[in-house]
């Protein structure tokens, strides 16, 4: 699981070009995983440091401009935001899945706030993480692909606009130590300018939580904000042996940890049925292992006597599609890869954008909440819980504010023509100008989005279209080096 560092990039970075050094060090890095991780982490930090220093010099002025002030010294001592990549809400037993995939989260639900109808702002990682950390939709933070149709992997997205002040920057300016842990490089792209402390390498949740525990113990006397991004449910699935048969034997099938039937899934074919059954079961085993590691984190917080003073938020950057809308996508939408019905980043159906959300800690009222919420609501909620006054212009609002049914947006695909979804009350619109498609669903009566009502309710289409973004912010193009491209290939993006 640990990503091999790009040694040519290392040579270029350090201006060392001697062939003998390449021949000595490269085999060492391949054979010694801990050394490889250390070198890789060093390179990430050195790459990020100039951007962070440049940003941090202007933080005081940005804080003054938005009048950010902390009203009190109370509130949570630690804020831990856990984002599980590719986490399908419907596969959590917390939300009714038939397999017991998340027993710990179920046990936690009695003292937590659990949100049933949360939308991600974007169906793939980079813009979604930017929205989570800024409280802005992609069209307002600018970290998106700008061509139409989009071809992520062949082109790079834009950086988040320099005028955007992110949550970790606000918290840094108010005395918090801010840390980012990520096993997915794409998740770290948005935050490299925003975090002083960076821990980025491809590894399982078990190892990543060990790093987090060391950080918590080392910094237990400080106020900390920790963004923690797990990649265990992203391809390639790599389930620990202890959990691989949590729900029965897994068949030995080629590419079970990646994808098959990306383009030509025949639902009635025996080979497809066998593959889908085992692929979904393997995914659930990976989720069961992640749940166990989250339980371990709570145990460690209790051991350090930090549990009562820690705000913990768990969510996903997006979900994952398991052939729910294969025929619809094949018929109506363009994808440059030719994919339909699997993975994420290409469409805005509920299995991709309706994500789990759970919060627990000081300032959180436990209970089950059914009103519509968005991941852009995380930033204003954290600011409120921490007692921080501000004049930031945010798209989100406090998660517990259900005073009126606003329209929520999800947008900025990675593949194909741009699509935007608008959800208001029980109605959902998926609109793609380039594909010439507008789909309308009543999510109360049709939560699986099988019955398009666009032809019989054109008035509702026009009403929801009025909530589509009218303008977009654009940032500078993000540069992707060879090391980044290597992980994009490993993650199936290229």
C-alpha positions as semicolon CSV with decimal commas, in nm:
position;residue;x (nm);y (nm);z (nm)
1;X;0,000;0,000;0,000
2;X;0,288;0,239;0,062
3;X;0,349;0,447;-0,248
4;X;0,701;0,417;-0,390
5;X;0,857;0,759;-0,400
6;X;0,959;0,900;-0,736
7;X;1,336;0,885;-0,711
8;X;1,393;1,094;-1,023
9;X;1,194;1,368;-0,855
10;X;1,414;1,331;-0,547
11;X;1,728;1,374;-0,758
12;X;1,586;1,678;-0,927
13;X;1,474;1,822;-0,593
14;X;1,813;1,785;-0,428
15;X;2,019;1,863;-0,741
16;X;2,198;1,530;-0,700
17;X;2,252;1,366;-1,038
18;X;2,520;1,107;-0,982
19;X;2,430;0,769;-1,122
20;X;2,613;0,582;-0,845
21;X;2,396;0,749;-0,581
22;X;2,084;0,650;-0,771
23;X;2,197;0,287;-0,782
24;X;2,271;0,275;-0,409
25;X;1,972;0,458;-0,266
26;X;1,689;0,332;-0,489
27;X;1,730;-0,038;-0,386
28;X;1,747;0,068;-0,021
29;X;1,419;0,255;-0,049
30;X;1,251;-0,040;-0,215
31;X;1,371;-0,287;0,049
32;X;1,322;-0,073;0,362
33;X;0,960;0,048;0,394
34;X;1,014;0,272;0,699
35;X;1,301;0,453;0,525
36;X;1,090;0,494;0,212
37;X;0,810;0,650;0,420
38;X;1,055;0,886;0,592
39;X;1,203;1,006;0,263
40;X;0,862;1,041;0,102
41;X;0,730;1,243;0,396
42;X;1,040;1,464;0,388
43;X;0,981;1,535;0,019
44;X;0,615;1,621;0,075
45;X;0,702;1,861;0,355
46;X;0,978;2,029;0,157
47;X;0,746;2,065;-0,141
48;X;0,471;2,218;0,073
49;X;0,680;2,440;0,301
50;X;0,736;2,737;0,063
51;X;0,363;2,757;-0,016
52;X;0,270;2,739;0,353
53;X;0,522;3,007;0,451
54;X;0,396;3,235;0,177
55;X;0,037;3,189;0,294
56;X;0,105;3,215;0,667
57;X;0,267;3,558;0,626
58;X;-0,066;3,698;0,515
59;X;-0,285;3,515;0,766
60;X;-0,304;3,802;1,016
61;X;-0,435;4,040;0,752
62;X;-0,685;3,784;0,625
63;X;-0,806;3,723;0,981
64;X;-0,843;4,097;1,033
65;X;-1,034;4,129;0,705
66;X;-1,288;3,869;0,816
67;X;-1,273;3,986;1,182
68;X;-1,209;3,635;1,314
69;X;-1,195;3,632;1,694
70;X;-1,229;3,359;1,956
71;X;-1,490;3,457;2,213
72;X;-1,376;3,217;2,483
73;X;-1,104;2,974;2,580
74;X;-1,352;2,689;2,623
75;X;-1,478;2,457;2,353
76;X;-1,298;2,150;2,221
77;X;-0,925;2,110;2,277
78;X;-0,890;1,879;1,980
79;X;-1,089;1,889;1,655
80;X;-1,047;1,565;1,461
81;X;-1,210;1,557;1,117
82;X;-1,203;1,202;0,976
83;X;-1,282;1,167;0,606
84;X;-1,306;0,814;0,465
85;X;-1,253;0,814;0,090
86;X;-1,522;0,637;-0,119
87;X;-1,740;0,563;0,185
88;X;-2,092;0,464;0,074
89;X;-2,353;0,571;0,327
90;X;-2,576;0,276;0,237
91;X;-2,302;0,028;0,333
92;X;-2,285;0,139;0,696
93;X;-2,486;-0,073;0,935
94;X;-2,527;0,259;1,120
95;X;-2,761;0,348;0,832
96;X;-2,929;0,007;0,805
97;X;-2,693;-0,206;0,593
98;X;-2,769;-0,577;0,631
99;X;-2,407;-0,663;0,714
100;X;-2,267;-0,546;1,048
101;X;-2,000;-0,326;0,891
102;X;-1,984;-0,050;1,155
103;X;-2,063;-0,190;1,501
104;X;-1,852;0,072;1,678
105;X;-2,020;0,364;1,501
106;X;-2,357;0,212;1,594
107;X;-2,250;0,201;1,958
108;X;-2,137;0,564;1,931
109;X;-2,465;0,685;1,782
110;X;-2,636;0,716;2,123
111;X;-2,405;1,002;2,223
112;X;-2,347;1,150;1,878
113;X;-2,531;1,357;1,621
114;X;-2,607;1,141;1,317
115;X;-2,719;1,315;0,998
116;X;-2,924;1,113;0,751
117;X;-2,937;1,344;0,450
118;X;-2,596;1,498;0,388
119;X;-2,465;1,581;0,043
120;X;-2,106;1,618;-0,061
121;X;-2,034;1,929;-0,265
122;X;-1,847;1,727;-0,527
123;X;-1,829;1,362;-0,644
124;X;-1,450;1,331;-0,634
125;X;-1,179;1,396;-0,382
126;X;-0,985;1,713;-0,462
127;X;-1,270;1,968;-0,494
128;X;-1,468;1,787;-0,223
129;X;-1,187;1,819;0,033
130;X;-1,146;2,185;-0,064
131;X;-1,518;2,238;0,005
132;X;-1,498;2,053;0,338
133;X;-1,210;2,275;0,453
134;X;-1,340;2,608;0,318
135;X;-1,718;2,587;0,362
136;X;-1,757;2,686;-0,004
137;X;-1,900;2,511;-0,307
138;X;-1,650;2,435;-0,585
139;X;-1,781;2,720;-0,803
140;X;-1,685;2,958;-0,520
141;X;-1,347;2,814;-0,416
142;X;-1,219;2,757;-0,771
143;X;-1,042;2,422;-0,722
144;X;-1,200;2,251;-1,023
145;X;-1,128;2,124;-1,372
146;X;-1,201;2,394;-1,624
147;X;-1,242;2,209;-1,955
148;X;-1,573;2,065;-2,068
149;X;-1,578;1,768;-2,105
150;X;-1,343;1,696;-1,815
151;X;-1,062;1,440;-1,835
152;X;-0,897;1,420;-1,494
153;X;-0,562;1,243;-1,520
154;X;-0,498;1,395;-1,860
155;X;-0,538;1,746;-1,723
156;X;-0,489;1,911;-1,384
157;X;-0,749;2,099;-1,182
158;X;-0,707;2,458;-1,072
159;X;-0,579;2,551;-0,729
160;X;-0,818;2,694;-0,475
161;X;-0,837;3,071;-0,518
162;X;-0,581;3,271;-0,320
163;X;-0,863;3,488;-0,185
164;X;-1,019;3,194;0,000
165;X;-0,939;3,161;0,371
166;X;-0,957;2,795;0,476
167;X;-1,053;2,657;0,818
168;X;-0,699;2,542;0,914
169;X;-0,569;2,890;0,834
170;X;-0,827;3,051;1,059
171;X;-0,751;2,806;1,339
172;X;-0,373;2,851;1,296
173;X;-0,415;3,226;1,333
174;X;-0,614;3,170;1,653
175;X;-0,359;2,946;1,822
176;X;-0,436;2,592;1,703
177;X;-0,171;2,350;1,577
178;X;-0,302;2,217;1,245
179;X;-0,211;1,875;1,104
180;X;-0,307;1,686;0,789
181;X;-0,280;1,307;0,765
182;X;-0,366;1,152;0,430
183;X;-0,303;0,824;0,253
184;X;-0,442;0,972;-0,071
185;X;-0,228;1,233;-0,245
186;X;-0,525;1,390;-0,424
187;X;-0,682;1,472;-0,087
188;X;-0,371;1,661;0,020
189;X;-0,351;1,883;-0,289
190;X;-0,606;2,129;-0,155
191;X;-0,447;2,158;0,189
192;X;-0,073;2,173;0,123
193;X;-0,076;2,552;0,158
194;X;-0,289;2,542;0,472
195;X;-0,118;2,301;0,714
196;X;0,212;2,337;0,895
197;X;0,229;1,969;0,989
198;X;0,198;1,720;0,700
199;X;0,187;1,340;0,715
200;X;0,121;1,197;0,369
201;X;0,194;0,844;0,252
202;X;-0,007;0,555;0,113
203;X;-0,080;0,308;0,391
204;X;-0,355;0,117;0,568
205;X;-0,572;0,271;0,838
206;X;-0,398;0,072;1,110
207;X;-0,060;0,233;1,042
208;X;-0,212;0,574;0,983
209;X;-0,395;0,570;1,318
210;X;-0,065;0,481;1,490
211;X;0,083;0,800;1,343
212;X;-0,219;0,996;1,464
213;X;-0,192;0,852;1,815
214;X;0,173;0,956;1,835
215;X;0,075;1,306;1,725
216;X;-0,200;1,328;1,987
217;X;0,031;1,217;2,267
218;X;0,307;1,452;2,160
219;X;0,070;1,751;2,136
220;X;-0,181;1,669;2,410
221;X;-0,119;1,998;2,592
222;X;-0,196;2,202;2,279
223;X;-0,512;2,292;2,091
224;X;-0,511;2,085;1,772
225;X;-0,703;2,065;1,447
226;X;-0,643;1,736;1,265
227;X;-0,766;1,655;0,917
228;X;-0,743;1,276;0,877
229;X;-0,808;1,119;0,535
230;X;-0,831;0,740;0,497
231;X;-0,789;0,560;0,164
232;X;-0,874;0,200;0,258
233;X;-1,201;0,196;0,063
234;X;-1,048;0,349;-0,249
235;X;-0,908;0,123;-0,517
236;X;-0,691;-0,070;-0,485
237;X;-0,876;-0,227;-0,191
238;X;-0,621;-0,383;0,044
239;X;-0,805;-0,549;0,330
240;X;-0,606;-0,673;0,634
241;X;-0,600;-1,053;0,662
242;X;-0,786;-1,038;0,996
243;X;-1,087;-0,881;0,824
244;X;-1,077;-1,027;0,473
245;X;-1,339;-1,292;0,556
246;X;-1,547;-1,092;0,804
247;X;-1,861;-1,179;0,607
248;X;-1,769;-1,511;0,453
249;X;-1,516;-1,643;0,205
250;X;-1,399;-1,412;-0,074
251;X;-1,357;-1,581;-0,412
252;X;-1,024;-1,558;-0,594
253;X;-1,123;-1,334;-0,886
254;X;-0,887;-1,117;-1,097
255;X;-0,896;-0,741;-1,029
256;X;-1,135;-0,777;-0,739
257;X;-0,954;-0,496;-0,558
258;X;-0,987;-0,271;-0,866
259;X;-1,276;-0,296;-1,114
260;X;-1,408;-0,524;-1,385
261;X;-1,718;-0,469;-1,600
262;X;-1,652;-0,096;-1,624
263;X;-1,808;-0,068;-1,969
264;X;-2,005;-0,380;-2,053
265;X;-2,182;-0,501;-1,740
266;X;-2,454;-0,754;-1,824
267;X;-2,659;-0,783;-1,505
268;X;-2,779;-1,135;-1,593
269;X;-2,437;-1,282;-1,676
270;X;-2,314;-1,535;-1,412
271;X;-1,958;-1,397;-1,427
272;X;-2,085;-1,047;-1,352
273;X;-2,309;-1,161;-1,066
274;X;-2,022;-1,353;-0,907
275;X;-1,782;-1,060;-0,945
276;X;-2,029;-0,804;-0,806
277;X;-2,116;-1,021;-0,506
278;X;-1,753;-1,068;-0,409
279;X;-1,650;-0,709;-0,491
280;X;-1,924;-0,570;-0,264
281;X;-1,834;-0,818;0,009
282;X;-1,466;-0,721;-0,009
283;X;-1,564;-0,354;0,020
284;X;-1,769;-0,432;0,332
285;X;-1,473;-0,618;0,483
286;X;-1,255;-0,311;0,428
287;X;-1,521;-0,095;0,594
288;X;-1,538;-0,332;0,892
289;X;-1,162;-0,294;0,941
290;X;-1,186;0,087;0,926
291;X;-1,461;0,083;1,190
292;X;-1,232;-0,118;1,421
293;X;-0,952;0,135;1,377
294;X;-1,187;0,424;1,458
295;X;-1,284;0,239;1,775
296;X;-0,915;0,222;1,861
297;X;-0,880;0,599;1,820
298;X;-1,161;0,663;2,069
299;X;-0,998;0,421;2,311
300;X;-0,668;0,607;2,280
301;X;-0,835;0,946;2,331
302;X;-0,988;0,808;2,649
303;X;-0,649;0,676;2,760
304;X;-0,497;1,023;2,713
305;X;-0,797;1,178;2,894
306;X;-0,876;1,380;2,583
307;X;-1,205;1,219;2,482
308;X;-1,431;1,462;2,668
309;X;-1,250;1,762;2,521
310;X;-1,231;1,636;2,160
311;X;-1,474;1,714;1,881
312;X;-1,472;1,424;1,634
313;X;-1,645;1,448;1,297
314;X;-1,668;1,149;1,063
315;X;-1,776;1,172;0,700
316;X;-1,679;1,083;0,342
317;X;-1,556;1,300;0,057
318;X;-1,793;1,106;-0,172
319;X;-1,948;0,763;-0,207
320;X;-1,900;0,487;-0,463
321;X;-2,120;0,344;-0,736
322;X;-2,178;-0,032;-0,766
323;X;-2,362;-0,059;-1,100
324;X;-2,684;0,108;-0,974
325;X;-2,723;0,331;-1,282
326;X;-2,523;0,152;-1,550
327;X;-2,789;0,164;-1,824
328;X;-2,884;0,527;-1,754
329;X;-2,525;0,648;-1,766
330;X;-2,445;0,444;-2,076
331;X;-2,748;0,585;-2,257
332;X;-2,749;0,949;-2,148
333;X;-2,402;1,062;-2,038
334;X;-2,058;1,089;-2,195
335;X;-1,752;0,959;-2,008
336;X;-1,414;0,983;-2,190
337;X;-1,309;0,654;-2,028
338;X;-1,622;0,479;-2,148
339;X;-1,713;0,384;-1,789
340;X;-2,070;0,349;-1,669
341;X;-2,211;0,238;-1,337
342;X;-1,898;0,209;-1,124
343;X;-1,657;0,415;-0,912
344;X;-1,710;0,792;-0,869
345;X;-1,629;1,132;-1,013
346;X;-1,846;1,101;-1,323
347;X;-2,203;1,149;-1,199
348;X;-2,423;1,279;-0,918
349;X;-2,657;0,997;-0,821
350;X;-2,726;0,947;-0,450
351;X;-2,489;0,652;-0,405
352;X;-2,208;0,894;-0,494
353;X;-2,313;1,222;-0,329
354;X;-2,530;1,121;-0,029
355;X;-2,263;1,066;0,237
356;X;-2,259;0,967;0,606
357;X;-2,200;1,231;0,872
358;X;-2,154;1,179;1,245
359;X;-2,036;1,430;1,509
360;X;-1,959;1,382;1,877
361;X;-1,793;1,590;2,146
362;X;-1,839;1,916;2,338
363;X;-2,104;2,145;2,195
364;X;-2,275;1,867;1,996
365;X;-2,639;1,781;2,066
366;X;-2,681;1,406;2,018
367;X;-2,968;1,268;1,815
368;X;-3,077;1,164;1,468
369;X;-3,125;1,452;1,223
370;X;-3,318;1,416;0,899
371;X;-3,307;1,767;0,751
372;X;-3,090;1,827;0,445
373;X;-2,729;1,918;0,520
374;X;-2,408;1,959;0,320
375;X;-2,039;1,905;0,381
376;X;-1,993;2,281;0,335
377;X;-2,171;2,305;0,673
378;X;-1,876;2,152;0,859
379;X;-1,667;2,472;0,868
380;X;-1,939;2,702;1,014
381;X;-2,031;2,431;1,266
382;X;-1,672;2,398;1,391
383;X;-1,636;2,777;1,412
384;X;-1,956;2,800;1,617
385;X;-1,861;2,514;1,850
386;X;-1,520;2,675;1,910
387;X;-1,680;3,012;1,987
388;X;-1,517;3,189;1,691
389;X;-1,684;3,504;1,559
390;X;-1,612;3,592;1,196
391;X;-1,737;3,763;0,882
392;X;-1,633;3,487;0,641
393;X;-1,859;3,452;0,340
394;X;-1,952;3,084;0,350
395;X;-2,194;2,872;0,151
396;X;-2,256;2,650;0,453
397;X;-2,432;2,709;0,781
398;X;-2,441;2,537;1,119
399;X;-2,539;2,173;1,075
400;X;-2,806;2,204;1,344
401;X;-2,980;2,498;1,176
402;X;-3,290;2,352;1,009
403;X;-3,487;2,676;1,007
404;X;-3,572;2,653;0,637
405;X;-3,529;2,408;0,353
406;X;-3,257;2,563;0,139
407;X;-3,134;2,430;-0,194
408;X;-2,809;2,227;-0,178
409;X;-2,566;2,192;-0,466
410;X;-2,325;1,920;-0,581
411;X;-2,109;1,979;-0,887
412;X;-1,767;1,975;-1,058
413;X;-1,725;1,626;-1,205
414;X;-1,389;1,476;-1,299
415;X;-1,499;1,297;-1,616
416;X;-1,735;1,398;-1,894
417;X;-1,949;1,706;-1,938
418;X;-2,009;1,916;-1,629
419;X;-2,305;1,806;-1,420
420;X;-2,473;1,987;-1,136
421;X;-2,724;1,854;-0,886
422;X;-2,968;2,066;-0,688
423;X;-3,157;1,916;-0,393
424;X;-3,437;2,105;-0,221
425;X;-3,668;1,932;0,023
426;X;-3,759;1,601;-0,144
427;X;-3,679;1,709;-0,500
428;X;-3,353;1,653;-0,687
429;X;-3,238;1,779;-1,025
430;X;-2,935;1,644;-1,214
431;X;-2,853;1,881;-1,500
432;X;-2,584;1,840;-1,767
433;X;-2,583;2,112;-2,031
434;X;-2,323;1,936;-2,245
435;X;-2,508;1,603;-2,246
436;X;-2,845;1,776;-2,293
437;X;-2,983;1,595;-1,987
438;X;-3,210;1,708;-1,703
439;X;-3,328;1,436;-1,464
440;X;-3,582;1,496;-1,189
441;X;-3,641;1,268;-0,890
442;X;-3,868;1,267;-0,586
443;X;-3,626;1,132;-0,325
444;X;-3,900;1,059;-0,071
445;X;-4,089;0,823;-0,303
446;X;-3,791;0,717;-0,516
447;X;-3,468;0,724;-0,306
448;X;-3,287;0,498;-0,558
449;X;-3,358;0,740;-0,846
450;X;-3,517;0,493;-1,084
451;X;-3,807;0,708;-1,210
452;X;-3,729;1,031;-1,394
453;X;-4,015;1,281;-1,354
454;X;-3,875;1,555;-1,580
455;X;-4,136;1,514;-1,857
456;X;-4,436;1,524;-1,625
457;X;-4,314;1,807;-1,398
458;X;-4,134;2,070;-1,610
459;X;-4,227;2,346;-1,362
460;X;-4,021;2,179;-1,090
461;X;-3,726;2,151;-1,331
462;X;-3,734;2,528;-1,390
463;X;-3,767;2,601;-1,019
464;X;-3,460;2,391;-0,931
465;X;-3,261;2,531;-1,224
466;X;-3,301;2,876;-1,067
467;X;-3,070;2,756;-0,788
468;X;-2,787;2,655;-1,023
469;X;-2,465;2,859;-0,979
470;X;-2,455;3,167;-1,202
471;X;-2,076;3,230;-1,194
472;X;-1,755;3,050;-1,105
473;X;-1,429;3,148;-0,933
474;X;-1,112;3,030;-1,108
475;X;-0,771;2,968;-0,953
476;X;-0,429;2,897;-1,100
477;X;-0,359;2,561;-1,262
478;X;-0,222;2,299;-1,023
479;X;0,110;2,144;-1,126
480;X;0,122;1,763;-1,104
481;X;0,471;1,617;-1,082
482;X;0,579;1,261;-1,163
483;X;0,534;1,137;-0,807
484;X;0,176;1,263;-0,804
485;X;0,109;1,098;-1,141
486;X;0,240;0,770;-1,003
487;X;-0,021;0,765;-0,730
488;X;-0,295;0,872;-0,969
489;X;-0,208;0,561;-1,168
490;X;-0,215;0,346;-0,853
491;X;-0,556;0,488;-0,760
492;X;-0,701;0,414;-1,104
493;X;-0,732;0,776;-1,221
494;X;-0,488;0,738;-1,509
